[in-house]
Amino acid sequence: VSVATTATADSSVGADTPDRDDPAGSRGYLDVVGEPIQQRLAHMFEEGEHIRMKYLCARVEGLDVVQGVFFFGKEHLYVVDAITMLSTGEVADLESVPADSKPEIIPIQEHRSTKAMEPTGYSVKCHKFLYSDIVDLHKRRYLLMDIALELFAGDGRNHFIAFRKGERNRVHERLLKICRVLLETSDSKISGMKRDGEVEASSGIIRGLFGDKTLTQKWERGEMTNFQYLMCLNTLAGRSYNDLMQYPIFPWVVKDFDSNELDFTNPDTFRDLSKPMGAQTPDRLKQFVSNSKIGKTRRDKTLQRIITERTIVRP
């Protein structure tokens, strides 16, 4: 079953369609294959919604990668899990599409599913955002490729979404045009990283990064906690809770793990920040020096072998 009386003849993935009246009540630029998925989407989208663009995507959350479709509506964007798009641009239930016909979004990684996406059954789930609720947006790398975006909502939700190569930047540009709050303040704030309500938000959005106070100055003046400051630095560095390859990191400061109560006035409570992690104790320093010598010896032998081989083959 294919519906959408307003769809254009060229229903290519990610193509724009002009706004137009829709007296038939169809849902804009949306061709759907199969009655069940058509009904599900009808209940997920806002009443009278008109889909203007759609992109194949994969929502990344830790080890789970869930294929879906990213929809641009009139006032909302939708990320719908467990559906896909055919080469014709039609939307279909991912479970109904043969394995050899499913489009690849991240070709170098075998598709991994959440528990709800295991072979026993697929779960079609919609994540809906008002454009006005999107407060921050960052380009991200995923699997060492510049193909992902991470968006943050005012209610603390955030999603890490990968796209097919070449499409991430187009989605990013369109979001900046639609979400005025991003365009107006994109250079003056960075996000906290609350993950779907699981992390205490406190002050989620840190404004004025390039204003009269820098991020570091705010931290020094006690206007933000250590946790907030470090999470802002992690965000700026491209780290995210949603990507285990780029998970947020924190410095190792304390070395006393035996006392029931830490004495912050005692210098022995803290590690020596003037030395690297490999030189914190005499034993670690000895091992570090030994490993360095072994590595140097191996490199010297390898270099000598290469020089010898090149000398031998030289005419």
N, C-alpha and C positions, 0 to 999 in steps of 0.2 A: 504494500500500500504506500503510495507516494502522495503526500499532501503538501500544501503551501501554494495557494493560487497566486501569491505575489512573487514567487521565486522567479529569478531571471533565467533565461535560457542557458547562460553560462554560470553554473553553480560550482565553480572551482573553489577549493578550500581557501579561506582567508580573503575572498574577494568581497569588495564593497558592493552594496546595492543601494540605490537611491530610496529615500523615504517616499512612501506613497500611501494613499488611503487603502484600507483593507475592509471593504464592506462585507466580505464573506466571513470575517472573523478568524481567518487563519493566522498563524503565528509568524508572519514575516518570512524572512529568508531562512526557511527551515524545511527541508525535505526529509521525511521520516520513513524508514522501512519497517513495517510491522506494526500492527495495531496495539500490542501491549506497550511498547516503548513510546508510541505516540501518546497514549493515555497518561503514562507516567510523566512525560515531559509537560503535558498540558497542566497537570496538577503542581508541578515544580515551579513553572514560570508564573510571573505575575499576570493577572487578568488583562487581556488586551496587549500583551507583550509583542514587540516587533523585533525579531532578531536581525541585526544588521551585519554581523560578521561572526565567523566561527573558526576555531583553530584546533587541530589535534594537539593534545597535551598529555603530560604525565605528572600527576601530583606525587611529590616525593615527601615521605615522612619516615625518617630513619632508614631502616632496611626495606621498607615497603615502597613500591613504585606502582601506582594505580593509573592505568590508562584511562583517558576520558576526553572530553571536549570542552573547550573554553568558549563561552558565548558572550558576545556584546549585545546587550539589549538597549532599551530606551533609557532607563534610569538605573538598571542593575547589570552587573556582570554575573555570570553563572559558571561554575566549574562542576561538571557532572561526571561522576565516576562511572566506570564500567560500561561506557558506550564508545563508539568509534565512528569514523567516517569512511565511506567507501570512496573509490576513485571518482565516482560521479558527484561527490559532495553530499550524498545522502547520509543521514545519521541512522545508525543501527545499533541494536543491543550487541555488546561485545561477545556475549555467549553464543549468539546466533550466527556469527561470522566464522567460517572455516579458518583454521590456524594458518593455512598458507595464503589466506586472503587478508589477514589483519595487517594494517600498515604499521611499520616500525617507526617509533619516535626516537628511541635510544638504541640504535642498532648494535652497539658493541656490548650491551648488557642484556642478558636473558631476562625476560619479563618476570618480575617477582610480584606476588600478590599479597594482600592482606588476608587474614583468615576468612573474611567474607568473600574473598575473590578466589578461593581455592576451587579445584575442579568440581566440588560438590554443589557449587552455585555461585552466581554473581550477585552483587548488591549494587543497584543503581542508586546513587546518593548525590544530592545536589547541595553545593556550597554557594550561597547567594550573598552578594555584597551590593549595597547601594554605592554608587559612584561617590556620593558625598561623604560616605563613611570611610573611604580609603584615605588614610592619613600619611602613608609613606610607601615608597616603592624603590626597590634596589635591583640592579642587574646582578646576577650570580653566575658562577661557574658550576657546572655539574659534570663529574667524571672528566675533569680537565678540559671541558668544552664550554664556550660562551653561549649557552643555550637556555639559561634559566632566569626566572624572575622570582623575587620574593615580595609579596605585598602584605601590608599591615593595615588592619582595620582599627577604628577607634574603640571598639569593644574588646580589643586585646587579641583577637584572632589573627593568625598569619598563615599564609600558604606559600610553599616553595614549589614552583611549577616549571617543568622543563618543556621546551617546544622543539619542533624539528629545526634543523639547522637553517638559518636564514630568516626564521619567523619571529624569533624572540624580540629583535629590535623593532619590528613593525608593531608588535603588540605593545611594547614599551612606549613608542611614540604616540600611539592612539590613546593609551591610558593617560598620558600627560596632557593631551588635548582635551580629553573628556573630564578628567578629575581636576578641576580648577585649583583645589587646595594643594595638589601636588605641584602645579605650575607656579603658584604664588609663593610657596615656601620650600621648594625643593632644595634650595641652597642654605636653608636656615634651620634644619632640624634633622635628627636621626631618630630611629625607633628604638624603643625597648623591645624585648624579644619574648613577650608572653606567648606561650604556645597553647592556643585553644583553651585558655582559662586555667591551665595547669601550673602556671608560674605567677606568683604575686605581682601585680602590675605596678603598684606604687605610682610613680610618674612615668607613664609609658613613653611619652614623646618628649625628648629633650630639645627645647627650642633655643634659638640664639647662638648656635654654634659659631657663626662667623659675625656675631653682633658685637656689642660692647664687652661681652664676657666670652672667653673661649671655654671650651669644654673643660679643660684642665683648671681654669680659674674657678669655674663653678664647683668643681670637686674640692679644690683647695679651700674654698670659702664655706664648705659644709652644706652646699645647696643640693648635693646629690650624694648618695651613699657610695661606698667602695664598689658594691655589686653593680649598681647602675652605671658607674663610670667604666668599669671593666667590660660590662656588656655593651656599652656604646662603642668602645674601642674594638670589640669583637665584631660588632655589626659593620663598622667602617672597614674592617679588614675582610669582609665577605664571609664571615663565619655564621653558622645558623644551627639551631637545634635540629632542624629537619634534615641536614646532610651530615652523616657521620664522618665523611671524609674531611669535612671542614667544621667540626664541632667546636663550640666556644672553648677557649682555654683560659686558665687562670694561673698566675705565678705561684710557685712553691715558696712560701715565706717562712712558715713555722717548721722548726725541726724537733721540737719537744712533743713527742707523741706518747709519752709515758705518764706525765703528770695528770692528776685528776682535775687540776685547776691551773690554767696558764698564768704566769706572772709576766705581764707585758712590760714591766720595768727591768726585767732581767735580759741582758743581751743574749744569753745562752738559749733563750726561747726561740730565737730567730736564726735562720741560716745566714751565712756570710754572703751578702749580696755582691761583694767584690769579686767572688770566685764563681766560675761556672758550676753547673750541677755535678760535673764529673770530678770536681776537686773539693767537695765539701768536707770530706773526712780523709785522714791519711791513707786508709785502705782504698778508698775510691780514687784518690789521686794516684796512688801506686798502680792501680789497675788501668787507669786512664793513660798514664805514661807508657805502660807496657803495651797496651793496644796500639798506641800511636807509633811506637817503635816497630812493632810487628807490621803495621800497615805500611810504614815507610820502607821497611826492608822488602816487602812484597812489591811495592811500586818500583823500587830501584831495580829489582831483579827483572820485572816485566819490561821496564824501559831498556835495560841492558840487552835483553833477549831480542827486542824489536830492532835495536840498533845493529846487533850482530847479524840478524836475519837480512836486513836491508844491505849490510855490507857484503854478505856472502852472495846475494843475487845480483849485486851491481856488476856490470860488465867491465 
